[in-house]
Amino acid sequence: MTDEPDNLVLQILRRVETRLTTMETKMDRIGEDVHDLKVRATHVEEGLAGVNRRLDRLDQRIERVETRLTLVDSPYGGVRE
């Protein structure tokens, strides 16, 4: 009769161990997914920064063209007539 409770406890401990192992595996996968998301977010931020730099350069070029065509006031004090 003393063997039965020990066996029951061992069975429960084995099930707990199995569940813990499963949870560890899932947590490892979640950690990898979070890492991948961080890497992708970094790439998106870098891409957005590149787009912003290009837009800034285009804005400067457009301002220069408008100034040369006298479509806007000159930044050097000249007034459009």
N, C-alpha and C positions, 0 to 999 in steps of 0.2 A: 504494500500500500504506500510505502514511502517513495517508491520509484515513480508512481504516477504524478505526484505534485512536482517532482524534479523535472520529469519529462514535460509537463505542462509549462513550467517556467522556461525551460529550454526552448520549447516550441515558440512561446511568446517572444523570447529574446531573439530568436532567429528571424521571426517576422519583423520585429522592430529593426533589426540590423539590415534586412532586405529593404525595408522602406527607407531607412536612412541612406543606404547606398543609392537608391533610386533618386532621392532628393538631392544628394550630392551631385549626381550626374546632371540633373536638371539645372541646378544652380551653376554648375560649370558652363553649361550651354547658355544660360542667361547672361553670365559674365562675358562670354565670347560675343554674344549678340550686342551687348552694351558697348563693348570695345569697338565692334564694327560700326555701330551707329556713331560713336565719337569720331572715328576716322572719316566716315562719310560726311559728317557735319563740318569737319575741318576742311575737307575738299570743297564743300559748297561755299564756305566762308571765303576761302582763297579765290575761288572762281568769281564770287561776287565782288571781292576787292579788285580783281582784274577788270571786271566790267566797269566798276566805278572809276578806275584810273582812265580807262578809254573814254568814258563819257566826259570826264574832266578835260582831257586833251581835246576832244571834239568841241567842247564848249569854248575853250581858249581859241581854237582855230576859227570857229564861227565868229567870235567876237573880233578877231583880227581881220577877217574878211569883211565884216560889216563896217568896221572902222575904215578900212582902206577904200571901200566903196561909198564912204560917207553916208551910210545908212543910219548911223548912230553918232552921237557926239564923240569926239576924239577924247581919249583918256588924258591927253596932254593939254587940254584947255581949249581946243578948237571947237567952235559951235557950228552945228549944222544949220544951213540956211534954207 
